[in-house]
Amino acid sequence: MRTQMLRSVHSALKRASNSGHAASPAACRSYASQSGPERKVAILGAAGGIGQPLALLMKLNPLVSSLSLYDIAGTPGVAADVSHINTRSEVTGYAGEEQLGQALEGSDIVIIPAGVPRKPGMTRDDLFNINAGIVKSLCTAIAKYCPDALVNMISNPVNSTVPIAAEVFKQKGAYDERRLLGVTTLDVVRAKTFYAGKAKVPVEDVNVPVVGGHAGITILPLFSQATPKANLSDEEITALTKRTQDGGTEVVEAKAGKGSATLSMAYAGAIFADACLKGLNGVPDVVECSYVQSNITELPFFASKVKFGKNGVEEVLGLGPLSDFEKQGLESLKPELKSSIEKGIKFARES
């Protein structure tokens, strides 16, 4: 049964890792099925609602040889639990600020889901003051202990926390735009799921790029570029766009104040980290959507399809052709995204 379960997880991840990107060899896009170079992955916030299932999923990835789990408390128990799974990686738990350096040293990828979750009536912006301080502190340590690691930012509001991280790294002389990545994969996962349901096509065959940012109207799914093509009405596209933008709120309300999107976020984070690992290992044509430093619009940070390589982001890809509805959405999101970016930069410089 364990073998069947492991195979089913690998199979699901294999299907899901076909993100919104140009066609590429299936073998290059499947979830990793064999080991490669020694790779250490650190998860900061590993005892939390996202961190625990993310730790489980990363333990299942054979590209990971060392899994470092850090949080302010509770991590030794999570590490002991996950470590019993008979897969390649060795697992170590670290708790408290005095162990943060050990957790980070030698990391190839650092995933940051740390912070407080959303609650009913709370926007991502409401999370800012708490999570911004956490992110600034963690990124200061990353700059010291593993400045060459790829940083996968999950902590919300991503539209602001990525600019905060960039400023911290600049201040420490450790900024490399290729290595700082905002994880917007959950928006892609949702867009694929919702589109497949409406278009009545197998979800494993669906690709939908999602661009812009990672909150509310800044999330812009490009359903005009979705494959397989489906003859959906303007009203259906509008409704799908709105549901994708409000996906986080849908989960928060469904959990009635007792949590946010943790399991689906962990899944999306695992898919994204797997793409980063493949890129580091030299697998060609690995493409995912990510919120990164960008010049495809006038905004300094923007989510779009990016190609991964041995140093992180190898190329930031353009938006491609947009429908009139999407062009309008692009212009509508820019003021809010610009404000979130500026807020993050201001916090990093003044706090």
PyMOL commands that set and color helices and strands:
alter all, ss='L'
color gray80, all
select helices_A, chain A and resi 2-16+26-29+51-59+75-83+97-104+124-145+158-171+177-179+185-199+203-205+216-218+223-225+234-245+247-254+263-280+324-350
alter helices_A, ss='H'
color red, helices_A
select strands_A, chain A and resi 40-44+66-71+90-95+109-112+150-153+180-182+210-212+219-221+286-293+301-309+312-316
alter strands_A, ss='S'
color yellow, strands_A
deselect
rebuild
show_as cartoon
